[in-house]
Amino acid sequence: MAWRNVWRSPTRSWVVISAIALGIWAALSLTGFATGMMKSYVNSAIENSVGHLQIHAPGFTEEYDLQKQLPPASELSTQLEALPQLQAYSMRTVVSGMASSSQGARGVMVKGVEPEQEAAVSAIEEKLVEGEFFPEMRGNAVLIGQELAEKLNLKLRSKMVLTFQGLDREITAAAFRVVGIFDTGNTPFDGGTVFVEREDLNRLIIAQADTTTVQSDLVYEAALLLNDVDQVDTVAALLETALPGQEVKTYREVSPDLELYESQIQNVSMIYLVVILLALVFGIINTMLMAVLERIKELGMLMAIGMNKLRVFSMIVLETILLGIVATPIGLLLGYLTINYVRENGINMSAYSEGMASYGLSQVIYFDVEPGVYTQMAVGVFLTAILAAIYPALKAIRLKPVDALHSF
Amino acid sequence: MAVITTKGVEKVYNPDKIPVKALKGVDLEIEAGEFTAIVGPSGSGKTTLLNIIGGLDRPTAGYVEVGGEDISQMSDNTLIDFRKEHIGFVFQAYNLIPVLTARENVEFVMLLQNRSKAERHARADELLKAVGLEDKVHKRPAELSGGQQQRVAVARALAPKPTFILADEPTANLDSESTANLLDIMARLNQEEGVTFVFSTHDQRVIDRARRVVTLVDGKVDEDLRR
């Protein structure tokens, strides 16, 4: 009977079904968007140079103290290459310094890399908009970001000066020539990071008087790219045992903002979800209340002829659940199709690219949701429907048959 | 044997504000197999008395026994079960369930009584035949005329084999032919199967067919005629 009652007023029922279905669709799309955005952010961070894992000497990343070195590069390489999960690695010398041109000066992180290794780990080579990725030339080549190029008014083949402390804590400066300009879409990164060859950087930081340090062994950061991002924690644990005394960090630990961002996005989408479900609750209450109020006489009759309160209550709740049962698959299907479409084709956010880029987001967002979200959503809506049905159902059982019937 | 006994039944509406005494001590005994009309002018308390006899309302004073049980002290839930087993209702506005067919409407109370499907089907078909609607079993109320709907309502009231049937102005919305038809059916059920009927009515055609007429005036029994 509950099923037939649902179809007593088909238009009204379809309005509720559509509302529930649209709610699920909106919630799924929102989750897809949020997850997609988060992954885009994380991926861009990983691609830009973080990698999946990084190894440093303990405390190095706090002050970039050049005394805190990793074991010699040759030894480290041997150990890393033994890892079956490893896809690629890049040995870097990282110093904090200043980039200056005739136009001005900016604080930058100078990353000394080996071109071949770096190309395998990060996507900087693909993000070049001008120039080449370390062409064969005589030393002191630098790759800079579009943002820095604009701020310091630098062009391809411009000269710039990088100033930083050497191993002996003396200030060193050297002229570099811009050989390439990259645009990762992440403004803070593009404005604050330059890439040079590790060989050049090592030569500059080792003082001429220092004859004990082997130039090619000096390394401060090893960035690792794994075959599968899910293995991050396993490999991190392995490396911690293999390299006692060194600091192994996953991309989340390297960029704590990633974790913050992840949780922020999750919080925001949770808030939206609650808002959507609340709107659903009131929509359902409204409709079911109407369904009860227009049937007062009939409900009075049902109670008069012997339908007890529990049955009346269950009937109203069941009617609501049936609406949910019809609506949920429709909403899930719509959501699934939308997410799948946008997962393949992406949504072009270039209209907002400036704002997006300043948060380090790419211009095209690909939706993504964890499979569990569909179940969560279905359960959430189901519980919402039951919750929303309680008030109208209580209203129904509080009716006194004699009043409900008006006249007997 | 009396199936309904009321003793000193009083009903006061709005006892705290402006009290309205609808019933002022009604003593009545209705025997099994009677065909009783409760009549009286508007405001005489007919509907109130029927509500109280039917267990839909409680008296302010006095008591009501149905089949020997005092229903005026029963809890709401017990009363609902009691009504389901012992009282059949026929309402002025038919009050069938619009989404169910004639047969399903008749079966409904039996469904609440947890009777088997086969039993429900058989009894519903038998009752619909008794009210002359054997060819309308699959019709929904909207597809039936007022007279036909009221006959389904009578069949529904009979379905649980109640102690008696209460009918509130059952012919108020019917034309003469449907009224005569319905009264024939009820009279036959009364005479052949001994079903006890209690009506409230204004309708002279019903009053003429009744074998007992109880007249209420100002909340009291003014006249009690047996024919």
Interface residues (C-beta under 8 A of the other chain):
Chain A: M1 R4 N5 W7 R8 K297 E298 M301 L302 M303 A304 I305 G306 M307 N308 K309 R311 P401 V402 L405 S407 F408
Chain B: T47 L50 N51 G54 L56 D57 D76 N77 I80 D81 R83 K84 E85 F89 F91 Q92 A93 N95 I97 P98 V99 L100 F108 V109 L112 Q113 R156 P160 L166 D168 E169
